[in-house]
Amino acid sequence: MLARRPSLRSAAVSAAVLLTGLFSVGQGHAQAAPQPRITHVVIDQLSVNSAPCRKIGITVSFDPAGQEVDAIDMQIWRGVHGAKDVVLHPNVGADRATDHYKWCSEDGLGEFRAGPSEIDFHAPGGADSSSVTSDRVTFFDVKQRSKLILSMTTAKHGRTVFHVRLRYWNDKKSRHEWLPHAVLHLQRFEGENLWVDKAAARTDKTGRATFVRALNGHHWRVHYAGNDKTFGKNSSHRG
């Protein structure tokens, strides 16, 4: 028995379906929107001066790239240790989102890293959702606050004694303490926001240090540069 040959009509329909499929694939590829991406991250620094947990503000700007961003899951790290995740939910049609990271003492002190982040999104009008990872990161510091207490007395031969005490918040002990063995610099104002080191001294075990100088009409201050756990500080200026 001879095999039945396909009709011209069925062959034409098959060709049309094939062409339509090829056109749809090409058209879909051309219309594929780029994935959203984070363009900027701003996080506040935190200067700790008391025991309670603190909120650190976060603002994330992003490029929707034709997509609707539902959430941004940002990882917070201190060194190689993960601290917490912060999930930001932008308003509909917004290009940025704001929230906060709640820092507590057990998270530690020092430099933190925010990112990478996972962006959850879906196409406008579509039900399918997806996610993409943003490699953009930023850094912020959480350190103990310091304070310089400066007073002056008159010495012989027209010279002045600068009496300084350096205090800081000891987060490990949850109390203020005097900071020993810290290097302080006596600085003189030279104009145009320029302060120049003129002498250095190290605090004793009670956080005290002294400098002796002739004022000679200049403005003076004491500067503490800080360390990996404590922010630096400038005293009030005198002159």
Phi, psi and chi 1 to 4 in degrees:
 res  aa     phi    psi   chi1   chi2   chi3   chi4
   1 MET       -  134.1 -174.8  174.4 -179.9      -
   2 LEU   -76.5  142.1  -64.5  176.0      -      -
   3 ALA   -71.6  144.2      -      -      -      -
   4 ARG   -78.7  129.2 -174.0  176.6  178.4 -177.7
   5 ARG   -82.2  142.9  -63.0  176.7   61.4 -173.1
   6 PRO   -67.3  145.2   24.2  -32.2      -      -
   7 SER   -73.4  161.5   65.5      -      -      -
   8 LEU   -63.3  -33.4  -67.8  175.9      -      -
   9 ARG   -66.7  -45.7 -176.9  170.3 -178.3  -86.4
  10 SER   -66.5  -35.0   62.0      -      -      -
  11 ALA   -64.8  -39.4      -      -      -      -
  12 ALA   -66.2  -40.4      -      -      -      -
  13 VAL   -63.6  -42.1  170.0      -      -      -
  14 SER   -62.6  -41.5  -61.6      -      -      -
  15 ALA   -64.0  -39.8      -      -      -      -
  16 ALA   -65.4  -40.5      -      -      -      -
  17 VAL   -63.6  -41.3  169.6      -      -      -
  18 LEU   -62.8  -45.0  178.4   61.2      -      -
  19 LEU   -64.3  -40.4  -71.4  172.7      -      -
  20 THR   -62.9  -41.1  -58.3      -      -      -
  21 GLY   -62.7  -44.3      -      -      -      -
  22 LEU   -63.5  -40.3  -68.8  173.6      -      -
  23 PHE   -65.7  -40.0  179.0   74.9      -      -
  24 SER   -65.5  -41.2  -61.8      -      -      -
  25 VAL   -62.6  -46.2  171.0      -      -      -
  26 GLY   -63.7  -42.1      -      -      -      -
  27 GLN   -66.6  -41.3 -171.8  179.6   47.9      -
  28 GLY   -63.4  -38.1      -      -      -      -
  29 HIS   -66.1  -38.7  179.5   72.8      -      -
  30 ALA   -68.5  -31.0      -      -      -      -
  31 GLN   -91.7   -4.9  -69.1 -179.4  -16.0      -
  32 ALA   -61.3  121.8      -      -      -      -
  33 ALA   -81.3  145.3      -      -      -      -
  34 PRO   -64.7  156.6   22.1  -31.9      -      -
  35 GLN   -75.9  149.9  -66.2  176.0  -36.3      -
  36 PRO   -66.2  156.0   22.6  -32.2      -      -
  37 ARG  -145.7  151.3   61.8 -171.6 -179.2   90.1
  38 ILE   -83.3  130.1  -67.0  176.2      -      -
  39 THR  -103.1  -25.1   57.7      -      -      -
  40 HIS  -160.9  143.3 -163.4   52.1      -      -
  41 VAL  -133.3  129.6 -179.8      -      -      -
  42 VAL  -124.5  125.1  176.5      -      -      -
  43 ILE  -131.3  135.4  -58.8 -175.2      -      -
  44 ASP   -69.0  153.0  -60.1  -25.5      -      -
  45 GLN   -82.6  157.9  -47.6  -67.2  -33.8      -
  46 LEU  -126.5  122.7  177.0   60.8      -      -
  47 SER  -104.9  111.6 -178.4      -      -      -
  48 VAL   -88.6  125.1 -176.6      -      -      -
  49 ASN  -134.1   15.9   67.7  -15.7      -      -
  50 SER  -162.3  170.7   62.2      -      -      -
  51 ALA   -77.8  -34.9      -      -      -      -
  52 PRO   -60.7  156.8  -22.2   33.2      -      -
  53 CYS   -62.6  153.4  -60.3      -      -      -
  54 ARG  -127.8  152.2  -58.4  -63.7 -178.3   86.7
  55 LYS   -96.8  130.9  -66.3  179.4  179.3  179.6
  56 ILE  -111.7  117.9  -55.2  176.1      -      -
  57 GLY   -67.6  141.6      -      -      -      -
  58 ILE  -130.6  133.5  -59.1  175.3      -      -
  59 THR  -126.9  124.8  -59.9      -      -      -
  60 VAL  -118.1  122.2  177.7      -      -      -
  61 SER  -100.0  142.9  -58.1      -      -      -
  62 PHE  -145.3  160.2   55.0   87.7      -      -
  63 ASP  -104.5  109.6 -179.6   -0.7      -      -
  64 PRO   -62.3  -28.9  -18.8   32.0      -      -
  65 ALA    51.3   43.0      -      -      -      -
  66 GLY    83.1    2.5      -      -      -      -
  67 GLN  -113.6  160.2  -49.8  -71.6  -11.7      -
  68 GLU   -99.9  122.1  -70.0 -176.0   12.1      -
  69 VAL   -88.2  121.1  174.4      -      -      -
  70 ASP   -87.7  -40.3  -63.8  -40.1      -      -
  71 ALA  -159.8  153.1      -      -      -      -
  72 ILE  -125.5  115.8  -61.8  172.1      -      -
  73 ASP   -98.5  103.9 -173.9   -8.6      -      -
  74 MET  -100.3  128.8  174.1  170.8  -70.7      -
  75 GLN   -87.9  136.6  -59.8  175.3   19.0      -
  76 ILE  -110.2  127.2  -53.6  -65.1      -      -
  77 TRP  -125.5  148.2  -63.5   78.9      -      -
  78 ARG  -122.7  104.8 -175.1  174.0   67.4   87.0
  79 GLY    65.2 -127.6      -      -      -      -
  80 VAL   -95.7    6.0  -63.0      -      -      -
  81 HIS  -103.2  125.8  -56.3  -71.6      -      -
  82 GLY   -73.8  135.6      -      -      -      -
  83 ALA   -94.9  -74.7      -      -      -      -
  84 LYS  -149.2  169.8  -61.7 -174.4 -179.8   86.1
  85 ASP  -105.0  146.7  -79.2   15.2      -      -
  86 VAL  -119.4  124.0  175.6      -      -      -
  87 VAL  -104.9  118.5 -179.5      -      -      -
  88 LEU  -104.4  135.5  -58.2   97.5      -      -
  89 HIS  -118.4  105.8  -62.3  -80.4      -      -
  90 PRO   -74.5  154.8   26.8  -33.6      -      -
  91 ASN   -69.4  157.6  -65.7  -34.1      -      -
  92 VAL   -61.0  128.0  175.9      -      -      -
  93 GLY    82.8   -2.2      -      -      -      -
  94 ALA   -79.2  159.6      -      -      -      -
  95 ASP  -115.4   16.2   61.4   -1.8      -      -
  96 ARG  -155.2  160.9   66.9 -174.5   57.8 -164.3
  97 ALA  -141.0  146.5      -      -      -      -
  98 THR  -127.1  146.8   60.1      -      -      -
  99 ASP  -165.7 -158.5 -149.4  -51.1      -      -
 100 HIS  -147.2  155.3   66.2  -91.0      -      -
 101 TYR  -104.3  125.2  160.4   55.2      -      -
 102 LYS   -90.0  106.1 -172.2  176.4 -178.7  180.0
 103 TRP   -90.4  137.1  175.1   89.1      -      -
 104 CYS  -130.2  162.7  -65.4      -      -      -
 105 SER   -54.4  -35.2  -67.5      -      -      -
 106 GLU   -66.9  -14.3   55.7  -93.2   24.0      -
 107 ASP   -74.5  -17.1  -64.0  -20.4      -      -
 108 GLY    91.6  176.1      -      -      -      -
 109 LEU  -118.2  158.5  -62.7  163.8      -      -
 110 GLY   121.9 -153.3      -      -      -      -
 111 GLU   -89.9  133.1 -175.5 -179.9   70.5      -
 112 PHE  -112.9  155.4  -74.6   68.9      -      -
 113 ARG  -119.0  135.1 -174.5 -174.7   84.7 -125.2
 114 ALA  -109.2  120.3      -      -      -      -
 115 GLY   116.1  163.2      -      -      -      -
 116 PRO   -70.2  173.4   27.4  -34.7      -      -
 117 SER  -131.0  148.6  -54.5      -      -      -
 118 GLU  -103.2  126.8 -177.6 -180.0  -87.2      -
 119 ILE  -103.7  118.5  -53.1  172.3      -      -
 120 ASP   -94.8  131.3  -62.8  -34.6      -      -
 121 PHE  -151.1  167.2   65.8   95.0      -      -
 122 HIS  -148.9  155.8   66.7  -84.0      -      -
 123 ALA   -70.2  140.3      -      -      -      -
 124 PRO   -55.3  129.2  -23.6   32.9      -      -
 125 GLY    79.8   -3.9      -      -      -      -
 126 GLY  -103.1  157.3      -      -      -      -
 127 ALA   -94.6  -20.7      -      -      -      -
 128 ASP   -76.0  135.9  -65.0  -24.8      -      -
 129 SER  -115.9  159.5   60.9      -      -      -
 130 SER  -150.5 -179.9 -173.5      -      -      -
 131 SER  -146.4  155.5   64.0      -      -      -
 132 VAL  -144.6  148.6   63.6      -      -      -
 133 THR   -96.7  131.2  -61.0      -      -      -
 134 SER   -98.7  129.2  169.4      -      -      -
 135 ASP   -87.1   -0.4  -67.4  -30.8      -      -
 136 ARG   -68.4  131.4 -179.5  176.1  -71.2  -87.4
 137 VAL  -130.7  159.7  -60.8      -      -      -
 138 THR  -142.9  167.3 -168.5      -      -      -
 139 PHE  -126.3  148.9  -63.1   89.3      -      -
 140 PHE  -147.6  157.1   61.6   98.4      -      -
 141 ASP  -108.2  140.9  -70.6  -43.3      -      -
 142 VAL  -123.4  111.8  177.5      -      -      -
 143 LYS  -138.9  164.2  -65.1 -175.1 -179.6 -177.5
 144 GLN   -72.9  144.6  -58.2  161.2  139.5      -
 145 ARG   -82.5  145.5 -176.3  175.2  -62.1 -178.4
 146 SER  -121.4  160.9   61.4      -      -      -
 147 LYS  -145.5  131.9 -178.2  177.9 -178.4  179.8
 148 LEU  -103.3  125.5  -77.2  170.0      -      -
 149 ILE  -106.8  116.3  -57.6  170.6      -      -
 150 LEU  -118.0  132.2  174.5   63.5      -      -
 151 SER  -136.5  163.6   62.1      -      -      -
 152 MET  -136.1  143.5  -61.4  162.5   59.4      -
 153 THR  -132.5  159.5   57.2      -      -      -
 154 THR   -86.9  133.5  -58.6      -      -      -
 155 ALA  -109.8 -174.3      -      -      -      -
 156 LYS   -74.7  159.6  -65.5  179.2  179.4 -179.4
 157 HIS    59.8   35.8  -50.3  -62.3      -      -
 158 GLY    71.4   17.7      -      -      -      -
 159 ARG   -99.1  162.5  -64.7  163.4   72.5   83.9
 160 THR  -124.7  140.0  -62.6      -      -      -
 161 VAL   -99.8  125.5 -178.3      -      -      -
 162 PHE   -95.9  116.3  -64.4   80.4      -      -
 163 HIS  -101.2  123.8  -56.5  -84.3      -      -
 164 VAL  -127.9  140.9 -166.8      -      -      -
 165 ARG  -130.0  138.1  -69.2 -163.6   80.5 -179.8
 166 LEU  -111.7  119.8  176.4   58.5      -      -
 167 ARG  -116.3  150.4 -170.2  177.4   71.7  172.2
 168 TYR  -146.7  164.2   76.4  111.4      -      -
 169 TRP   -90.0  116.1  168.6 -100.2      -      -
 170 ASN   -86.9   99.2 -173.0  -29.9      -      -
 171 ASP   -68.1  -29.2 -169.2   66.6      -      -
 172 LYS   -65.7  -34.6 -171.0  173.6 -178.4  179.7
 173 LYS  -102.7   -3.9  -63.4 -178.5  179.2  178.6
 174 SER    55.9   50.4  -65.8      -      -      -
 175 ARG  -161.8  161.0   67.2 -170.7 -173.8 -162.5
 176 HIS   -81.0  140.6  -71.0   95.5      -      -
 177 GLU  -141.8  160.7  -67.7 -171.2  -22.0      -
 178 TRP   -81.2  138.6  -58.1  109.7      -      -
 179 LEU   -96.5  113.3 -175.9   56.5      -      -
 180 PRO   -87.3  159.5   32.3  -34.2      -      -
 181 HIS    58.4   29.9  -45.3  -54.2      -      -
 182 ALA   -98.9  141.0      -      -      -      -
 183 VAL   -86.3  126.2  175.9      -      -      -
 184 LEU  -113.9  149.3  -55.9 -179.3      -      -
 185 HIS  -121.7  130.5  -71.2   91.5      -      -
 186 LEU   -85.0  124.7 -179.2   66.5      -      -
 187 GLN  -120.6  146.2  -61.7 -179.1  -30.4      -
 188 ARG  -114.0  138.3 -170.0  175.0   72.6 -174.2
 189 PHE   -77.6  126.7 -176.5   62.8      -      -
 190 GLU  -112.0    7.5  -58.7  -70.2   -8.9      -
 191 GLY    95.0  158.0      -      -      -      -
 192 GLU    56.0   43.7  -62.1  -64.3  -30.8      -
 193 ASN    60.1   23.0  -63.9  -41.5      -      -
 194 LEU  -102.7  121.2  176.7   62.7      -      -
 195 TRP  -113.7  130.2  -68.7   85.7      -      -
 196 VAL  -114.2  132.2  177.7      -      -      -
 197 ASP   -64.8  131.3  -68.5  -11.9      -      -
 198 LYS  -119.6  -18.3  -67.2  -61.7  179.5 -180.0
 199 ALA  -163.3  157.9      -      -      -      -
 200 ALA  -132.8  148.1      -      -      -      -
 201 ALA  -151.2  153.9      -      -      -      -
 202 ARG  -108.1  137.2 -168.9  178.2  -65.2  -87.4
 203 THR   -69.2  149.0   58.4      -      -      -
 204 ASP   -83.6 -168.6   63.5   15.7      -      -
 205 LYS   -68.1  -15.3   62.7 -178.6 -179.9 -179.4
 206 THR  -102.8   11.9   65.0      -      -      -
 207 GLY    79.3   15.2      -      -      -      -
 208 ARG   -97.3  147.9  -62.2  177.4 -172.2  -88.3
 209 ALA  -152.1  156.4      -      -      -      -
 210 THR  -134.9  150.7   58.3      -      -      -
 211 PHE  -132.8  148.2  -59.4   92.4      -      -
 212 VAL  -125.0  124.7 -180.0      -      -      -
 213 ARG  -151.7  155.8  -88.0  -69.7 -173.4  -81.0
 214 ALA   -87.7  128.8      -      -      -      -
 215 LEU   -65.7  -47.2  -64.5 -178.9      -      -
 216 ASN    52.6   36.3  -67.7  -28.6      -      -
 217 GLY    77.8    3.2      -      -      -      -
 218 HIS   -92.4  163.8  -67.0  -75.6      -      -
 219 HIS   -96.8  139.4  -71.2  -74.9      -      -
 220 TRP  -129.4  154.3  -60.9   81.4      -      -
 221 ARG  -152.4  168.2   74.0  178.5 -175.3 -173.4
 222 VAL  -113.2  136.9  177.6      -      -      -
 223 HIS  -121.6  133.6  170.4   71.8      -      -
 224 TYR  -116.2  124.6  166.9   56.6      -      -
 225 ALA   -78.2  -19.4      -      -      -      -
 226 GLY    88.0  179.1      -      -      -      -
 227 ASN  -145.1 -164.0   56.8   34.8      -      -
 228 ASP   -71.5  -14.7   60.9  -22.6      -      -
 229 LYS  -118.3  -12.3  -68.1 -175.9  178.4 -180.0
 230 THR  -130.6  130.5  -53.2      -      -      -
 231 PHE   -68.9  151.0  -82.8  115.8      -      -
 232 GLY   -73.5  171.2      -      -      -      -
 233 LYS  -157.3  148.2 -171.3   68.8  176.3  179.5
 234 ASN  -111.2  142.0  -64.2  -40.8      -      -
 235 SER   -77.9  171.7   74.0      -      -      -
 236 SER   -63.9  153.8   57.1      -      -      -
 237 HIS   -97.3  149.8   60.4   80.6      -      -
 238 ARG  -130.7  154.6  -56.1  -68.5  178.4   88.0
 239 GLY   166.1      -      -      -      -      -
